[in-house]
């Protein structure tokens, strides 16, 4: 449960001018504080998004979905309005400092009930409750950023740990859901803001300098699942060593021919790292003679050179000559995110999945249909 502070604490925060880069300030307004609250809004010129009445109507429909329950719905709403006609004290308020905006969400439990309602019964109420206790770590926020948002939107866990050392470049915008106004910002910051805007109550732990020996234990401690999406070859290998040692299941999706890897280290004690496809510790990126040589090595983590598309093979041969990087598309990144969401849900709910890797290649599927 999130800590909800008072209007007084919010006032102190504004006076101290502390910057909340990605975490909204959550607080509650008492009925008798309405005048003071409105003065604060006017003084600081905050934008306000107050859709609490619409949220309450949704909540009432969820509690009493049958058309025969209209009177019960009305009773719920009347009782709430009777206590606070303006609804200013109902639920909580969230201040998004980077937007200079106040938002009025439902209380945490009611918010969760509404935001997960359309998951049912693809995810049952009991399953959703179990998932709230899960912790997931995502390493790498290119493909990983979209995978993270899929996990957040389905509410597949109660805590998301996100790690990346990189900042947003213009060339990233062909596949990462961000904006030109966010160029130069850390990818962890951008992703954390997206999560908190979606669900201010979801616990997010950013590792803005990535992960390594110094903080590997902090990142991995008590995790229920690892989503590995980084490009640093030694780190990819080290994470799997740790996952096997700690018995943490791991998934990896690539935005290349729908490649997906399921590595259930929690269930299969003798499972080889990455299915035995990478048999030794890789070199550091700077130890490769050329960027082309590095990309060839990276292809081992996509199932091998022959397993990538002819377009990608051709592009890799031109890296450092006519191209500066590996080709990645938004549609393929979103397919990868969808696969992460699907298999993460099954693993987090305790389903034992076979260790495997495969491709969902639309060109192959098209050929089969013709």
Buried (B, 14 or more C-beta within 10 A) or exposed (E): EBEBBEBEBBBEBBEEEEEEBBBBBBBBBBEEBBEBBEEBEEEEEBEEEBEBBEBBBBBBBBBBEEEEBEEEBEEBBEEBBEEBEEBBBBBBBBBBBBBEBBBBBBBBEBBBBBBBBEBEEEBEEEBBEBBBEBBBBBBBBBBBBBBBBBBBBBBBBBBBBBBBBBBBEEEBBEBBBBEEEBBEBBBBBBBBBBBBBEBBBBBBBBBBEBBBEEEBEEBBEEBBBBBBBBBBBBBBBBBBEBBBEBEBBBBBBBBBBBBBBBBBBBBBEEBBBBBEBBEEEBEEBEEBEEBBBBBBBBBBBBBEBEBBBEEBBEBBBEBBEEBEEBBBEBEBBBBBBBBBBBBBBBBBBEEEBEBEBEBBBEEEEEEEEE
